[in-house]
Amino acid sequence: TLPARTEIAAERFRQAQLRAAEETLRVGFETRRSYYRAIAALEVVASLTQAASAAEAAARLAKQLGETGAVNKLDQARQDGFYADLVTQVATAHQRAAGERERLVRAMGFWNNEGAFKLPQSLPAFPKRPRTLIAVETEAVRRRIDLQIARIEMDALAKSSGLTNATRFINLLEVSGISRTQREVGGASGTGGGVEVALQLPIFDFGEVRLRQVGETYMRAVNRLTEKAVDARSEAREAYQAYRSSYDIADHYRREVLPLRKTISDETMLRYGAMQIDVFSLLTEARRGIAVNVAAIEAQKDFWLASIDLDAAVVGGGVASNDNVARALATPATPAGE
């Protein structure tokens, strides 16, 4: 039995390697998420600090003009209230940025926070075009590590149970709802014979009554792997839809909303300087401008987080809700007779 046991042990070792790779990916994806959140928090702090500095200067000017009688007490109080509100927002943003940095420190395993690393002041440059993954569902079924782990477990179960007479094969892509035509139109790089074999599940002739329990155990593993493949396909599709939506939203802020808000702000300042509007209208537009800038930063952060989620949905290791399912699929089953 030594050759057979050695072969089974080799598959178990390969399975352990994939589990380690899956955990490594999970840690990496979580660290990347913390990284983008920390940078976005710093960018919000910088935006609010700049606005607070301008509001402070305006409040001082209003106070000086109030002493001369050029600005009434109501407008002066509005300026002071606007500045006080921004000071509170800056303090809250600083607290949030500190918390995000500490989460990143924990994810990266640094002992010392101060001086351990330096974060950029803004998020990475926004890509000109979104990623195009035509065959994202097929890629997820082909590449997901948790599916590979479950497939190895099935092979080990078959060998440890003495199942050698495969009577037919089922294709993991087809049973998960991806047709041959969809794969060819999608242009996946692996629609040839090699991938077909790699994604096929053998169905054995269980025959004798003494192998009935083995057969039921094996078919249970087949059905659970099929269920996991269906889930992987759905998760990949959902992640890609979220990725495209977040890209469109962030791009809309960058191309349309922010330029329009800048035009509105400039025109408002001109009319306030010409005394065509009062300070209340000026402060209202200033608040809207600050809110839009923060929303644009958050939209860009959401895009980068959605990009990470898409990678995690395709290769595995990043969908926390499915970790228990993957581990259950990978749990070695007890062959009949043991």
C-alpha positions in Angstrom: 0.0 0.0 0.0 3.0 2.3 0.3 2.9 3.7 -3.3 -0.9 4.5 -3.1 -0.5 6.0 0.4 2.5 8.1 -0.8 0.4 9.4 -3.7 -2.5 10.3 -1.4 -0.1 12.0 1.0 1.4 14.0 -1.9 -2.1 15.3 -2.7 -2.8 16.1 0.9 0.4 18.1 0.9 -0.6 19.9 -2.2 -3.9 20.7 -0.6 -2.1 22.1 2.5 0.0 24.3 0.1 -3.2 25.6 -1.5 -4.7 26.3 1.9 -1.6 28.3 2.9 -1.8 30.2 -0.4 -5.5 30.9 0.2 -4.7 32.3 3.7 -1.8 34.3 2.3 -4.1 35.9 -0.3 -6.7 36.6 2.4 -4.2 38.5 4.5 -2.9 40.3 1.4 -6.3 41.4 0.3 -7.2 42.6 3.8 -3.9 44.6 4.0 -4.6 46.2 0.6 -8.1 47.2 1.8 -6.6 48.8 5.0 -4.0 50.5 2.9 -6.5 52.3 0.6 -8.8 53.2 3.5 -5.9 54.8 5.4 -4.8 56.8 2.4 -8.4 58.0 1.7 -8.7 59.0 5.4 -5.6 61.1 5.1 -6.9 62.7 1.9 -10.1 63.6 3.6 -8.1 65.2 6.5 -6.1 67.3 4.0 -9.2 68.5 2.2 -11.0 69.5 5.4 -7.9 71.1 6.8 -7.5 73.2 3.7 -11.2 74.3 3.9 -10.8 75.0 7.7 -7.8 77.2 7.0 -9.8 79.2 4.5 -12.7 79.4 6.8 -10.4 80.7 9.6 -9.1 83.4 7.5 -12.6 84.4 6.4 -13.7 84.4 10.1 -10.9 86.7 11.1 -11.7 89.1 8.2 -15.3 89.1 9.2 -14.4 90.0 12.7 -12.2 92.9 11.6 -14.9 94.1 9.3 -17.5 93.8 12.1 -15.4 96.1 14.3 -15.7 98.7 11.6 -19.4 98.1 11.1 -19.0 96.8 7.5 -20.3 93.3 8.5 -23.3 92.8 10.7 -23.3 90.5 13.7 -25.4 87.8 12.0 -23.0 87.4 9.1 -20.1 87.4 11.5 -21.7 84.7 13.6 -22.4 82.6 10.5 -18.7 82.8 9.5 -17.6 81.8 13.0 -20.1 79.0 13.1 -18.9 77.7 9.7 -15.3 77.7 11.0 -16.2 76.0 14.2 -18.1 73.3 12.4 -15.1 72.6 10.1 -12.8 72.4 13.2 -15.0 69.6 14.5 -15.0 67.8 11.2 -11.2 68.0 11.0 -10.9 66.6 14.5 -13.2 63.7 13.6 -11.3 63.1 10.3 -8.0 63.0 12.2 -9.4 60.4 14.6 -10.7 58.3 11.7 -7.3 58.5 9.9 -5.5 57.5 13.1 -7.8 54.5 13.4 -7.3 53.4 9.8 -3.5 53.7 10.2 -3.6 51.5 13.3 -5.6 48.9 11.4 -3.0 49.0 8.7 -0.2 48.6 11.3 -1.9 45.5 12.6 -2.4 44.1 9.2 1.2 44.6 8.3 2.5 43.4 11.6 4.7 46.4 12.5 5.7 46.8 16.1 6.1 50.6 16.0 3.6 52.8 14.4 5.6 56.0 14.2 8.2 55.9 11.5 7.4 52.3 10.5 6.1 53.5 7.1 4.9 56.6 5.3 1.7 56.8 3.4 1.1 58.8 0.3 -1.1 61.9 0.6 -3.6 60.8 -2.1 -5.0 57.7 -3.6 -3.4 56.2 -6.8 -4.1 57.8 -10.1 -7.5 56.9 -11.4 -7.3 54.5 -14.4 -8.4 55.9 -17.7 -10.3 52.8 -18.6 -11.8 50.1 -16.4 -10.7 46.5 -16.6 -12.5 44.3 -19.1 -13.0 40.8 -17.9 -15.3 39.2 -20.4 -14.9 35.7 -19.1 -14.8 36.7 -15.4 -17.2 33.8 -14.4 -15.1 31.2 -16.3 -11.9 32.6 -14.8 -13.4 32.3 -11.3 -14.3 28.7 -11.8 -10.9 27.9 -13.3 -8.7 29.8 -10.8 -10.4 29.9 -7.4 -8.1 28.3 -4.9 -11.0 26.9 -2.7 -12.3 25.0 -5.8 -8.8 23.6 -6.4 -8.7 22.4 -2.8 -12.0 20.7 -3.0 -11.1 19.1 -6.3 -7.9 17.7 -4.7 -9.9 16.4 -1.8 -12.2 14.5 -4.3 -9.2 12.9 -6.0 -7.8 11.9 -2.6 -11.1 10.5 -1.5 -11.4 8.4 -4.7 -7.9 7.0 -4.4 -8.2 6.3 -0.7 -11.5 4.5 -1.3 -10.2 2.4 -4.2 -12.4 4.1 -6.9 -10.6 3.5 -10.2 -13.3 2.7 -12.8 -14.6 6.0 -14.0 -17.6 5.5 -16.2 -18.3 9.1 -17.2 -17.2 12.7 -16.5 -19.1 15.9 -15.8 -17.7 19.3 -16.6 -17.5 21.8 -13.7 -18.0 24.8 -16.0 -21.2 23.3 -17.5 -22.8 22.1 -14.2 -22.2 25.6 -12.7 -24.2 27.1 -15.5 -21.4 28.2 -18.0 -22.1 26.8 -21.4 -19.5 26.0 -24.1 -20.8 28.8 -26.3 -20.4 31.3 -23.5 -16.8 30.3 -23.0 -15.9 30.5 -26.7 -17.6 33.9 -27.1 -16.0 35.2 -23.9 -12.5 34.4 -25.3 -11.2 32.6 -22.3 -7.7 31.5 -22.9 -8.3 28.0 -21.6 -11.2 26.6 -23.7 -9.1 23.8 -25.2 -8.8 20.2 -24.3 -6.4 20.7 -21.4 -8.7 22.9 -19.4 -11.7 20.7 -20.2 -9.9 17.8 -18.7 -8.7 19.9 -15.7 -12.3 20.9 -14.9 -13.9 17.5 -15.4 -15.1 15.4 -12.4 -15.0 11.6 -12.8 -18.1 9.6 -11.9 -17.2 6.1 -10.9 -19.1 2.8 -11.2 -19.8 2.1 -7.5 -21.5 -1.2 -8.3 -21.2 -3.4 -5.3 -23.2 -2.9 -2.1 -20.1 -2.6 0.0 -19.1 0.4 -1.9 -22.5 2.1 -1.6 -21.3 4.3 1.3 -18.2 5.3 -0.6 -20.3 6.2 -3.5 -22.6 8.3 -1.5 -19.7 10.1 0.2 -18.1 10.8 -3.1 -21.2 12.0 -4.8 -21.8 14.3 -1.8 -18.4 15.8 -2.4 -19.2 16.2 -6.1 -22.5 18.0 -5.3 -20.8 20.3 -2.8 -18.1 21.1 -5.2 -20.7 21.9 -7.9 -22.5 24.2 -5.4 -19.2 25.9 -4.7 -18.6 26.4 -8.4 -22.1 28.0 -8.8 -21.4 30.3 -5.8 -18.0 31.3 -7.3 -19.6 32.2 -10.5 -22.2 34.3 -8.8 -19.6 36.0 -6.6 -17.4 36.8 -9.6 -20.3 38.3 -11.5 -21.4 40.3 -8.5 -17.9 41.6 -7.8 -17.4 42.7 -11.4 -20.7 44.5 -11.4 -19.7 46.4 -8.3 -16.3 47.1 -9.8 -17.9 48.7 -12.9 -20.5 50.6 -11.0 -17.8 52.1 -8.6 -15.6 53.0 -11.6 -18.5 54.8 -13.3 -19.4 56.7 -10.1 -15.8 57.7 -9.3 -15.3 58.7 -13.0 -18.5 60.7 -13.0 -17.2 62.7 -10.0 -13.9 63.3 -11.6 -15.2 64.3 -15.0 -18.5 66.0 -14.3 -19.2 66.8 -10.6 -15.9 68.2 -9.4 -15.4 70.6 -12.4 -19.0 71.8 -12.1 -18.6 72.4 -8.4 -15.4 74.4 -9.0 -17.2 76.6 -11.5 -20.1 77.1 -9.1 -17.6 78.0 -6.3 -15.7 80.5 -8.5 -18.9 82.2 -9.7 -20.2 82.4 -6.1 -17.0 84.1 -4.9 -17.2 86.6 -7.8 -20.8 87.5 -6.9 -20.0 87.7 -3.2 -17.2 90.1 -4.0 -19.5 92.2 -6.1 -22.0 92.1 -3.2 -24.7 90.4 -5.3 -25.2 87.6 -2.8 -25.0 87.6 1.0 -22.6 85.6 3.2 -25.3 82.9 3.9 -25.3 81.9 0.2 -21.5 81.9 0.1 -21.3 79.6 3.1 -24.0 77.3 1.7 -22.1 76.8 -1.5 -18.9 76.3 0.5 -20.5 73.5 2.6 -21.7 71.8 -0.6 -18.3 72.1 -2.1 -16.6 70.4 0.9 -19.2 67.6 0.9 -18.7 67.0 -2.8 -14.9 66.8 -2.4 -15.2 64.3 0.5 -17.7 62.3 -1.5 -15.4 62.2 -4.5 -12.6 60.8 -2.3 -14.9 58.2 -0.9 -16.0 57.2 -4.4 -12.4 56.8 -5.5 -11.7 54.7 -2.4 -14.7 52.5 -3.1 -13.4 51.9 -6.6 -10.0 50.6 -5.3 -11.8 48.5 -2.7 -14.1 47.0 -5.4 -11.0 46.3 -7.5 -9.6 44.2 -4.6 -12.9 42.5 -4.2 -12.9 41.5 -7.9 -9.4 40.0 -7.6 -10.5 38.1 -4.5 -13.6 36.8 -6.2 -11.6 35.5 -9.2 -8.7 33.9 -7.4 -10.2 33.3 -3.9 -9.0 34.0 -0.4 -10.8 37.3 0.0 -14.5 36.4 0.5 -14.8 36.0 4.3 -18.3 34.7 4.2 -17.2 31.6 2.2 -14.2 30.7 4.3 -16.1 28.2 6.3 -17.6 26.6 3.2 -14.2 26.2 1.6 -12.8 24.6 4.8 -15.8 22.2 4.9 -15.3 21.1 1.3 -11.6 20.5 2.1 -12.3 18.4 5.2 -11.1 14.8 4.5 -13.9 12.4 4.4 -13.7 8.9 6.1 -13.7 6.1 3.5 -16.0 3.2 3.9 -14.7 0.4 6.1 -12.6 2.7 8.4 
